[in-house]
Amino acid sequence: MNDLSPHSYQKVWKGAMILTIAGIIIKILSAAYRVPFQNIVGDVGFYIYQQVYPFYGVAIILSTYGFPVVISKIIAEHPENTREHAARKIRWVSFCFLTLLGVSFFLLLYLGANHLAAFMGDLKLAVLIKIVAFSFLLMPLVSVWRGSFQGLGEMTPTAVSQVSEQLIRVGTILVLSYLLVNAGYSLYEVGAGAIFGSVFGGFAAVLVLLVFYQKTKKKQTVVPSNMLPSSKSIVKVLMLQGFTICISSLLLILFQMVDAFTIYAGLLEAGVDEQQAKELKGVFDRGQPLIQLGTVVATAFSLSLVPYIILSKSNEREVKEKISLSIRVSIGVGAGAAVGLAWLIRPVNVMLFSNENGYHVLLVLGLSILFCSMALTAAAILQGLGNPYLPALFVGIGIGLKYLLNVLLIPTHSTLGAAVSTLVAFSAVAVMLVMALKKKTGTSIFERMPTVPLLVSIGMMSTVLAIYLLLTDSLVGDNRTLSSVQSMVGVMIGGITYLLILIKNRFFTKEELMLLPLGKKLVKLLK
C-alpha cells in the first residue's frame, strides 16, 4: 500500500471514505427504523420480528462485509494489465460457489423452518423463517457484483446499492407494517410482511448493481490462462475468509440469534405464560437498537484510525501508537455512551417506546456498548494486520459463553439474566481481542491508558445527570413528550460535560485529536 502512486493513494482513500460513509448510514438506518416499527406493532410484534431477523442479518452481512471484501481482495491482487480479465473468471467461479452456498442455506431454512420454530418454542414463526430463507438466494449476485466493483476500484456502485437496499427495506417494512396493522391482520402476518420488506430490499440492491454493471461493462481482452487464478484457489479463499473476515460485524447478530433460540423457550420452561413471555422478549429486544446506535457513535471515531494503522505497517512505532489510540478512543467514547445511557434509560425508554417497561434490563444491555465498541475496534485492527482467524475464534468463544449463561440465568432471572449474559460475553470477547492485539503487536494498551481523566469525566457526567434527573423527574412523570425533551436535553448536558472534561484533562493529546473526525474543532477544547 505504501508503494502506491499519489493518484492511486488518493483513489484508495476516496473509495474507503465512500464505503465508510455508506456503512455509517446503513448502520444508523438499521438501528433507527426499529423504533417506529416497535411503536406500530408493539412489544409482541417486535418479539415476532426479532426472532427471525438474525437469519436475515447473517445474509445481509455476508453480502456486505464478507464475500464482497474477499472477492475484491482476490481481484485487486492481480496486476493491473490482467485485472479486468481475471475479474471475469473470479466473478464466475465466485458466483457458482456462492450459489451453491446460498441454495444450501435456503434449503436448510425453508425445509427446516418447522424444526427451527419448534426449537424457538413458537411454531407460528415457521412461515416467517421460510420467507427470510429467500434472502440467501440473492446473496450470490449481490456479493459477486459488489466484490467485483470494489476489486476494480469502483466503490460508488457498492455504496449506492447498500444505501438503496436499506432505504427500500426500511420504507417497505414501515409502510407494510402500518397498513397491515390498520387492516386488522394478526401480528404474525404483520411480521411476515416486515420480513418480506427485508427481502424486497435485496431485490433493490440487485437492480442497482445491474444498472451499474451494464454501464461499466467493457470488452474483454484475451489473457493466457496461466496468468489467471485457478478455480480451486478462488474457492479456497472464499471458504476460509468469507465468514472470518466479517465475524466482527456478525457479533451482534449472532448474539441476537442465541437470544432468539433461548429467551422465549427458556421463559416458557420457567413457567411464564406465552403472552407474557412474548412481551418480555419484545421489551428485551428494545435494547438492540440502543446498543447498535451507541456502538456506531463510538466506533465511528475509533475505526477511522484503522486505515492509518494498515498504511503504517512498516513503521512499528507508529503502528503501536495508532493501535493504542484506537483502543483508547473506543474506551473513551464507549464508556461515555454506556454510562450516559444508563443514567437516562428511563426517559429514553419512554421517549422511544412509550413506557418504561424493562428499563433495568435495558440499563444492563446499554453497558454492553463499551465492550462491544472495544471488541469491534480490536477485531478490525487484527483483521487489517492480517489476522482474521483470531477474532473468529474469540467471537465463537463469546457465543458459547453467551449461550451457556442464557441457559443458566434465564430460568432464575428472566430477561435480566439474558442482559447480564450479553454484558459478560461482550466483555470477555473484548478482553480476549485486546489481549491478543497486545501480544501480536507488543502495544502497551492499558499501561498507557489515562485512567484518572476517564474516571473523573465519568464521575462528573454522572453527578451532573443525577442532579438534572433529580430536578426534572417529578415534572416529567410518564408523559412521552416531556420525557423526550428530558432525554434530549440530558444527552446534550451529559455529552458536553463528559467531552469537555475528558479533553481538558488530556485524555488525548493535541496530535491525537487531529487524527480523529472533527479533530480541528476538538483541539480548540484544549485551550
C-alpha positions as a printed Julia matrix, in Angstrom:
527×3 Matrix{Float64}:
   0.0     0.0     0.0
   2.92    2.32    0.7
   4.12    1.85   -2.92
   1.01    3.43   -4.38
   1.35    6.44   -6.65
  -0.17    9.7    -5.33
  -3.13    9.28   -7.72
  -3.75    5.66   -6.66
  -3.27    6.58   -2.99
  -5.9     9.32   -3.32
  -8.28    6.92   -5.1
  -7.92    4.32   -2.32
  -8.68    6.9     0.35
 -11.64    8.28   -1.59
 -13.02    4.77   -2.06
 -12.54    3.91    1.6
 -14.32    7.13    2.59
 -17.29    6.36    0.3
 -17.71    2.89    1.81
 -17.26    4.23    5.36
 -19.97    6.86    4.91
 -22.3     4.28    3.34
 -21.57    1.91    6.22
 -22.45    4.52    8.83
 -25.69    5.41    7.0
 -26.88    1.8     6.74
 -25.97    1.06   10.37
 -27.95    4.08   11.57
 -30.92    3.13    9.36
 -30.7    -0.49   10.53
 -30.99    0.58   14.16
 -33.28    3.61   13.89
 -36.2     2.04   11.95
 -36.85   -0.4    14.79
 -38.17    2.39   17.0
 -41.12    3.39   14.76
 -41.59   -0.29   13.87
 -41.95   -1.2    17.55
 -44.35    1.71   18.0
 -46.51    0.29   15.18
 -46.54   -3.39   16.2
 -45.98   -3.23   19.98
 -43.77   -5.48   22.12
 -45.28   -8.77   20.93
 -44.98   -7.75   17.27
 -41.4    -6.68   17.92
 -40.7   -10.08   19.52
 -42.03  -11.86   16.4
 -39.83   -9.84   14.05
 -36.7   -10.06   16.21
 -36.97  -13.85   16.46
 -36.44  -14.18   12.71
 -34.34  -11.08   11.97
 -30.96  -12.69   12.88
 -31.26  -15.06    9.9
 -31.67  -12.09    7.57
 -28.88  -10.29    9.4
 -26.44  -13.1     8.6
 -27.35  -12.94    4.88
 -27.01   -9.16    4.69
 -23.64   -9.08    6.49
 -22.19  -11.89    4.36
 -23.21  -10.0     1.2
 -21.98   -6.64    2.53
 -18.89   -7.15    4.69
 -17.99  -10.79    3.97
 -17.78  -12.23    0.48
 -17.56   -8.89   -1.42
 -14.45   -7.97    0.59
 -12.82  -11.34   -0.15
 -13.7   -11.19   -3.87
 -12.39   -7.62   -4.15
  -9.16   -8.67   -2.45
  -8.62  -11.55   -4.92
  -9.23   -9.22   -7.88
  -7.1    -6.35   -6.54
  -4.09   -8.65   -6.03
  -3.78   -9.17   -9.81
  -1.58   -6.93  -11.99
  -3.49   -4.02  -13.46
  -2.98   -5.16  -17.07
  -4.74   -8.53  -16.41
  -7.11   -7.44  -13.66
 -10.19   -6.91  -15.85
  -9.9   -10.36  -17.43
  -9.09  -12.02  -14.1
 -12.17  -10.37  -12.61
 -14.32  -12.12  -15.21
 -13.15  -15.58  -14.12
 -13.24  -14.65  -10.42
 -16.83  -13.44  -10.81
 -17.94  -16.67  -12.48
 -16.21  -19.04  -10.04
 -17.38  -16.99   -7.05
 -20.93  -16.91   -8.37
 -21.01  -20.71   -8.8
 -19.62  -21.31   -5.31
 -21.86  -18.74   -3.63
 -24.92  -20.03   -5.49
 -24.24  -23.48   -4.08
 -23.79  -21.97   -0.63
 -26.86  -19.72   -0.92
 -29.11  -22.55   -2.11
 -27.83  -24.72    0.76
 -28.72  -22.03    3.32
 -32.08  -21.51    1.62
 -32.97  -25.22    1.76
 -31.74  -25.5     5.34
 -34.03  -22.68    6.46
 -37.0   -23.36    4.17
 -37.19  -27.11    4.74
 -36.15  -26.85    8.37
 -38.45  -23.94    9.24
 -40.83  -26.02   11.37
 -37.96  -27.59   13.33
 -36.28  -24.21   13.91
 -39.57  -22.64   15.02
 -40.18  -25.57   17.39
 -36.69  -25.14   18.83
 -37.51  -21.48   19.47
 -40.73  -22.58   21.18
 -43.11  -20.86   18.73
 -44.36  -22.85   15.72
 -46.1   -19.78   14.26
 -42.66  -18.43   13.31
 -42.2   -21.13   10.64
 -43.79  -19.06    7.86
 -41.53  -16.1     8.64
 -38.45  -18.33    8.57
 -39.48  -19.63    5.13
 -39.78  -16.06    3.83
 -36.4   -14.97    5.22
 -34.78  -18.0     3.56
 -35.16  -16.27    0.17
 -32.63  -13.6     1.2
 -29.86  -16.2     0.82
 -30.79  -16.71   -2.85
 -29.93  -13.05   -3.51
 -26.57  -13.31   -1.74
 -24.55  -14.69   -4.72
 -25.42  -11.92   -7.2
 -25.09   -9.09   -4.69
 -21.79  -10.39   -3.27
 -20.16  -11.01   -6.66
 -21.09   -7.65   -8.16
 -20.12   -5.68   -5.06
 -16.83   -7.55   -4.77
 -16.05   -7.09   -8.47
 -16.66   -3.35   -8.4
 -14.6    -2.92   -5.22
 -11.74   -5.01   -6.61
 -11.6    -2.8    -9.71
 -11.52    0.32   -7.53
 -15.13    1.39   -8.13
 -16.7     1.92   -4.7
 -19.71    4.0    -5.74
 -21.83    1.06   -7.04
 -21.34   -0.83   -3.78
 -22.16    2.21   -1.65
 -25.25    3.16   -3.7
 -26.53   -0.43   -3.63
 -26.04   -0.68    0.15
 -27.87    2.56    0.9
 -30.62    1.81   -1.67
 -31.14   -1.64   -0.16
 -31.56   -0.21    3.33
 -33.82    2.66    2.26
 -36.15    0.37    0.27
 -36.07   -2.23    3.02
 -36.83    0.19    5.85
 -39.51    2.01    3.86
 -41.23   -1.23    2.85
 -41.14   -2.61    6.4
 -42.67    0.5     7.95
 -45.33    1.07    5.26
 -46.41   -2.58    5.09
 -46.5    -2.92    8.87
 -48.62    0.2     9.26
 -51.06   -0.89    6.54
 -51.36   -4.47    7.8
 -51.89   -3.45   11.44
 -54.58   -0.96   10.47
 -56.23   -3.55    8.22
 -56.61   -5.86   11.22
 -54.15   -8.6    10.27
 -52.58  -10.72   13.02
 -49.15   -9.75   14.38
 -47.62  -12.86   12.81
 -48.96  -11.76    9.41
 -47.59   -8.28   10.04
 -44.24   -9.87   10.93
 -44.3   -11.83    7.67
 -44.87   -8.55    5.81
 -41.91   -6.97    7.58
 -39.63   -9.89    6.7
 -40.83   -9.65    3.09
 -39.79   -5.99    3.18
 -36.27   -7.04    4.14
 -36.06   -9.49    1.23
 -37.51   -6.87   -1.12
 -34.63   -4.56   -0.19
 -32.27   -7.22   -1.52
 -34.01   -7.12   -4.91
 -33.44   -3.36   -4.99
 -29.71   -3.91   -4.42
 -29.59   -6.39   -7.32
 -31.31   -3.92   -9.67
 -28.97   -1.07   -8.71
 -25.89   -3.23   -9.24
 -27.26   -4.49  -12.57
 -27.63   -0.9   -13.82
 -24.04   -0.08  -12.81
 -22.77   -3.32  -14.36
 -24.43   -2.55  -17.71
 -22.91    0.94  -17.71
 -19.37   -0.2   -16.93
 -19.24   -3.49  -18.9
 -16.15   -3.5   -21.09
 -14.95   -5.64  -23.96
 -12.65   -8.35  -22.59
  -9.15   -8.89  -23.92
  -7.78  -12.42  -24.13
  -5.22  -13.3   -21.46
  -3.27  -16.61  -21.22
  -4.91  -18.98  -18.75
  -1.67  -19.4   -16.79
  -1.93  -15.74  -15.8
  -5.38  -16.26  -14.26
  -6.14  -17.58  -10.76
  -7.2   -21.22  -10.5
 -10.8   -22.01   -9.61
  -9.58  -24.07   -6.67
  -7.62  -21.16   -5.2
 -10.61  -18.8    -5.53
 -12.97  -21.23   -3.79
 -10.4   -21.91   -1.06
 -10.05  -18.22   -0.2
 -13.84  -17.73   -0.22
 -14.32  -20.7     2.11
 -11.55  -19.71    4.53
 -12.1   -15.96    4.67
 -15.74  -15.35    3.66
 -17.05  -15.8     7.18
 -13.98  -14.91    9.25
 -13.42  -11.52    7.6
 -16.87  -10.28    8.67
 -17.03  -12.06   12.02
 -16.84   -8.81   13.99
 -19.87   -7.49   12.07
 -21.66  -10.78   12.8
 -21.01  -10.46   16.54
 -24.2    -8.53   17.38
 -26.32  -10.64   15.03
 -25.07  -13.96   16.42
 -25.73  -12.81   19.99
 -29.27  -11.92   18.9
 -29.61  -15.38   17.35
 -28.63  -17.01   20.65
 -31.31  -14.9    22.36
 -33.88  -15.9    19.73
 -33.34  -19.58   20.48
 -33.05  -19.35   24.27
 -35.01  -16.47   25.85
 -38.62  -17.24   24.87
 -38.14  -21.01   25.16
 -36.36  -20.53   28.5
 -39.15  -18.35   29.87
 -41.75  -20.96   28.89
 -39.75  -23.67   30.63
 -39.58  -21.46   33.73
 -43.39  -21.38   33.85
 -44.05  -17.98   32.27
 -47.22  -17.97   30.13
 -46.87  -17.48   26.36
 -48.25  -13.94   26.13
 -46.1   -12.62   28.96
 -43.01  -14.4    27.6
 -43.5   -12.75   24.2
 -43.92   -9.34   25.82
 -40.8    -9.83   27.96
 -38.73  -10.82   24.92
 -40.14   -7.87   22.95
 -39.14   -5.47   25.73
 -35.69   -7.08   25.91
 -35.3    -6.53   22.16
 -35.7    -2.79   22.66
 -32.08   -2.88   23.73
 -30.79   -3.92   20.29
 -31.2    -0.53   18.53
 -29.77    1.19   21.61
 -26.63   -0.97   21.5
 -26.34   -0.53   17.73
 -26.66    3.25   17.78
 -24.29    3.62   20.74
 -21.74    1.38   19.07
 -21.99    3.24   15.74
 -21.17    6.51   17.53
 -18.23    5.0    19.42
 -16.7     3.07   16.52
 -17.17    5.93   14.03
 -14.21    7.57   15.79
 -12.08    4.53   16.68
 -12.43    2.74   13.32
 -11.44    5.92   11.47
  -7.88    5.19   12.63
  -7.68    1.65   11.22
  -6.62    2.78    7.68
  -3.74    4.74    9.28
  -2.62    1.55   11.05
  -2.74   -0.57    7.89
  -0.87    2.05    5.84
   1.82    2.36    8.55
   2.67   -1.36    8.78
   6.34   -0.71    8.01
   6.68    1.76   10.9
   6.4    -0.33   14.08
   6.43    2.63   16.46
   3.69    4.45   14.56
   1.55    1.3    14.37
   1.76    0.82   18.14
   0.8     4.46   18.77
  -2.21    4.27   16.43
  -3.38    0.95   17.92
  -3.16    2.34   21.44
  -5.08    5.45   20.36
  -7.79    3.4    18.58
  -8.5     1.28   21.66
  -8.38    4.38   23.87
 -10.92    6.12   21.63
 -13.24    3.09   21.75
 -12.99    3.05   25.55
 -13.35    6.82   25.95
 -16.35    7.25   23.65
 -17.87    3.85   24.51
 -17.71    4.46   28.26
 -19.35    7.87   27.89
 -22.16    6.46   25.74
 -22.74    3.46   28.03
 -22.78    5.37   31.32
 -24.75    8.27   29.87
 -27.42    5.9    28.56
 -27.54    4.12   31.92
 -28.45    7.38   33.66
 -31.02    8.41   31.05
 -32.51    4.99   30.3
 -35.92    5.68   31.92
 -36.81    8.81   29.93
 -35.16    7.39   26.78
 -37.3     4.25   27.1
 -40.46    6.34   27.4
 -39.39    8.64   24.55
 -38.69    5.8    22.12
 -41.1     3.06   23.22
 -43.88    4.96   25.1
 -43.32    3.34   28.54
 -40.51    2.48   30.93
 -41.09   -1.3    30.93
 -37.89   -3.28   31.43
 -35.69   -0.21   31.96
 -33.43   -2.19   34.36
 -32.85   -4.81   31.63
 -32.09   -2.1    29.06
 -29.7    -0.41   31.51
 -27.59   -3.57   31.71
 -27.75   -4.07   27.94
 -26.68   -0.46   27.4
 -23.47   -1.03   29.35
 -22.5    -3.5    26.61
 -21.82   -0.52   24.31
 -18.4    -0.06   25.93
 -17.25   -3.65   25.43
 -18.87   -4.01   22.01
 -17.0    -0.9    20.83
 -13.71   -2.27   22.15
 -14.31   -5.67   20.55
 -15.24   -4.28   17.11
 -12.24   -1.94   17.1
  -9.72   -4.6    18.18
 -11.14   -7.12   15.69
 -10.9    -4.61   12.82
  -7.26   -3.87   13.67
  -6.33   -7.56   13.89
  -8.0    -8.22   10.53
  -6.3    -5.21    8.98
  -2.93   -6.52   10.14
  -3.6    -9.91    8.52
  -5.01  -11.9    11.46
  -8.63  -12.71   10.55
  -8.85  -16.03   12.38
  -8.23  -14.89   15.97
 -11.32  -12.62   16.01
 -13.37  -15.52   14.63
 -12.11  -17.82   17.39
 -12.83  -15.32   20.17
 -16.28  -14.48   18.81
 -17.01  -18.22   18.76
 -15.97  -18.47   22.41
 -18.15  -15.46   23.22
 -21.18  -17.05   21.54
 -20.64  -20.26   23.52
 -20.36  -18.27   26.76
 -23.48  -16.26   25.9
 -25.49  -19.46   25.24
 -24.3   -21.12   28.45
 -25.09  -18.08   30.61
 -28.51  -17.67   28.97
 -29.39  -21.28   29.8
 -28.2   -20.83   33.39
 -29.58  -17.35   34.16
 -32.91  -17.04   32.28
 -34.85  -19.58   34.42
 -33.99  -17.7    37.62
 -33.52  -14.08   36.49
 -35.73  -13.85   33.39
 -34.6   -11.36   30.73
 -32.31   -9.61   33.22
 -30.26  -12.8    33.2
 -30.06  -12.63   29.39
 -28.92   -9.0    29.62
 -26.2    -9.93   32.13
 -25.06  -12.77   29.87
 -24.78  -10.31   26.95
 -22.69   -7.92   29.06
 -20.4   -10.68   30.35
 -19.95  -12.27   26.91
 -19.2    -8.93   25.22
 -16.66   -8.06   27.92
 -14.99  -11.48   27.55
 -14.69  -11.09   23.76
 -13.35   -7.54   24.15
 -10.69   -8.54   26.7
  -9.56  -11.54   24.62
  -9.27   -9.43   21.46
  -7.4    -6.57   23.15
  -5.01   -9.01   24.86
  -4.4   -10.76   21.53
  -3.72   -7.39   19.92
  -1.24   -6.56   22.66
   0.53   -9.91   22.25
   0.64   -9.73   18.45
   1.95   -6.17   18.22
   3.64   -5.58   21.57
   1.49   -2.49   22.09
   1.15   -1.2    25.66
  -2.57   -0.56   25.62
  -3.79   -0.41   29.21
  -0.41    0.7    30.59
  -0.76    3.96   28.6
  -4.41    4.45   29.49
  -5.04    7.81   31.29
  -7.37    6.2    33.85
  -7.79    9.22   36.14
  -9.1    11.6    33.43
 -11.52    8.88   32.29
 -12.87    8.24   35.8
 -13.1    11.96   36.57
 -15.07   12.54   33.36
 -17.46    9.67   34.1
 -17.87   10.89   37.69
 -18.61   14.49   36.69
 -21.07   13.45   33.97
 -22.81   11.13   36.44
 -23.04   13.9    39.05
 -24.45   16.4    36.55
 -27.01   13.9    35.2
 -28.03   12.76   38.69
 -28.77   16.36   39.7
 -30.54   17.02   36.38
 -32.8    13.97   36.78
 -33.5    14.83   40.43
 -34.72   18.27   39.37
 -36.77   17.15   36.35
 -38.2    13.68   37.15
 -41.08   15.0    39.24
 -42.06   17.44   36.47
 -41.95   14.87   33.66
 -43.63   11.77   35.09
 -44.67    9.3    32.37
 -45.52   11.97   29.77
 -43.9    10.91   26.5
 -43.42   14.41   25.09
 -41.81   15.69   28.29
 -39.69   12.53   28.53
 -38.45   13.23   25.0
 -37.42   16.76   25.97
 -35.83   15.46   29.17
 -33.89   12.8    27.24
 -32.57   15.09   24.51
 -31.55   17.85   26.92
 -29.96   15.2    29.15
 -27.95   13.81   26.22
 -26.67   17.3    25.39
 -25.81   18.17   29.0
 -24.19   14.81   29.71
 -22.34   14.63   26.39
 -20.93   18.15   26.58
 -19.88   17.71   30.22
 -18.16   14.39   29.53
 -16.4    15.53   26.36
 -15.17   18.81   27.85
 -13.71   17.22   30.96
 -12.22   14.28   29.03
 -10.39   16.57   26.62
  -9.49   19.26   29.19
  -7.87   16.56   31.34
  -5.68   15.46   28.4
  -7.17   12.03   27.8
  -5.99   12.71   24.24
  -3.04   14.82   23.1
  -3.4    17.58   20.52
  -1.71   15.42   17.86
  -4.06   12.52   18.6
  -7.17   14.68   18.38
  -6.1    15.93   14.95
  -6.29   12.35   13.63
  -9.95   11.97   14.61
 -13.08   13.14   12.75
 -13.82   16.78   13.74
 -10.27   16.89   15.11
  -9.71   20.61   14.43
 -12.82   21.53   16.42
 -11.96   19.15   19.26
  -8.46   20.64   19.59
 -10.0    24.03   20.42
 -11.37   22.49   23.64
  -7.8    22.03   24.9
  -7.33   25.8    25.15
